[in-house]
Amino acid sequence: MNNPLSQITRLFDLLSDGNAHSTNEIQLKIYGREHLGYANIHGRVTDIRKKYGVNIINFKDDKIKTLSYYQIVSKEPERIRLEDTPEYSKYHYGEKPLQQIKLI
């Protein structure tokens, strides 16, 4: 019998790369398209903090107020510049204008 990985394990594996991951990305990769909301993401992040003892920061997108990012950091939390996040250049440097963003 094959034991599927728990949401906590899958989310920890995703965040372990040290990059910032948006709620949209987490939603798609961890929960799939059929999931109804983002409420479980923050709960699972809290579980990861407790289980693995890691420091995970959460910050909002300055342009899209409903979009949050989560990132594992190895030191005390500090403000991450939005320009340094992976999705920023995609939406702010001409690849996709903001009005064309389709939130999942």
VMD Tcl script that draws the C-alpha trace (Angstrom):
set ca {
  {0.00 0.00 0.00}
  {1.43 3.38 -1.02}
  {1.38 6.07 1.69}
  {0.93 9.55 0.19}
  {3.01 12.34 1.65}
  {1.19 14.62 4.08}
  {0.44 18.24 3.20}
  {2.97 19.31 5.84}
  {5.72 17.19 4.27}
  {4.94 18.33 0.72}
  {4.83 22.00 1.77}
  {8.07 21.69 3.73}
  {9.74 20.11 0.70}
  {8.56 23.01 -1.47}
  {9.71 25.71 0.99}
  {13.03 23.97 1.70}
  {14.64 25.53 -1.36}
  {14.84 28.85 0.53}
  {12.93 30.78 -2.13}
  {9.74 32.75 -1.56}
  {6.64 30.91 -2.75}
  {3.32 32.63 -3.38}
  {0.02 31.40 -2.02}
  {-1.06 30.82 -5.64}
  {1.93 28.55 -6.28}
  {1.44 26.68 -3.00}
  {-2.26 26.29 -3.71}
  {-1.57 24.71 -7.09}
  {1.40 22.51 -6.15}
  {0.26 21.28 -2.74}
  {-3.54 21.34 -2.79}
  {-4.40 21.28 -6.50}
  {-6.94 23.27 -8.45}
  {-9.97 21.76 -6.75}
  {-9.12 23.19 -3.33}
  {-11.42 26.00 -2.21}
  {-9.19 28.43 -0.35}
  {-5.97 29.50 1.32}
  {-6.95 28.92 4.94}
  {-5.00 25.65 5.21}
  {-1.75 27.15 3.93}
  {-1.09 29.29 6.99}
  {-2.14 26.43 9.27}
  {0.30 24.06 7.59}
  {3.07 26.70 7.79}
  {2.43 26.93 11.54}
  {2.66 23.13 11.77}
  {5.99 23.19 9.88}
  {7.40 25.82 12.25}
  {6.53 23.62 15.22}
  {7.55 20.27 13.70}
  {10.84 21.29 12.07}
  {11.79 24.33 14.17}
  {12.37 26.51 11.12}
  {11.81 30.23 10.75}
  {9.26 30.96 8.01}
  {8.41 34.53 7.11}
  {5.23 35.69 5.43}
  {4.91 38.89 3.44}
  {2.36 40.50 1.13}
  {2.69 41.57 -2.48}
  {2.65 45.38 -2.63}
  {0.66 45.42 -5.88}
  {-1.71 42.49 -5.42}
  {-2.90 42.78 -1.83}
  {-4.46 39.31 -1.72}
  {-1.19 37.59 -2.68}
  {1.14 36.45 0.11}
  {4.53 34.80 0.05}
  {6.10 32.28 2.43}
  {9.84 31.71 2.75}
  {12.07 29.69 5.07}
  {14.91 31.85 6.37}
  {17.90 30.71 8.37}
  {18.23 33.80 10.53}
  {16.02 36.35 12.20}
  {13.17 37.59 10.02}
  {13.96 40.56 7.86}
  {11.90 42.40 5.28}
  {12.42 40.78 1.89}
  {12.23 43.24 -0.96}
  {9.37 42.33 -3.26}
  {11.69 42.91 -6.22}
  {13.77 39.94 -5.02}
  {10.89 37.46 -5.17}
  {10.66 35.04 -8.11}
  {7.27 36.15 -9.39}
  {7.93 39.89 -9.24}
  {9.81 40.21 -12.52}
  {7.24 38.10 -14.32}
  {4.48 40.59 -13.51}
  {6.36 43.85 -13.19}
  {8.89 43.78 -16.02}
  {6.68 43.22 -19.02}
  {6.22 39.49 -19.26}
  {2.63 39.75 -18.01}
  {0.93 43.08 -17.34}
  {-0.91 43.18 -14.01}
  {-4.35 43.41 -15.62}
  {-3.77 40.02 -17.29}
  {-2.95 38.10 -14.11}
  {-5.49 35.34 -13.53}
  {-5.54 34.28 -9.90}
  {-6.25 30.60 -9.38}
}
mol new
graphics top color blue
foreach p $ca { graphics top sphere $p radius 0.5 }
foreach p [lrange $ca 0 end-1] q [lrange $ca 1 end] { graphics top cylinder $p $q radius 0.2 }
display resetview
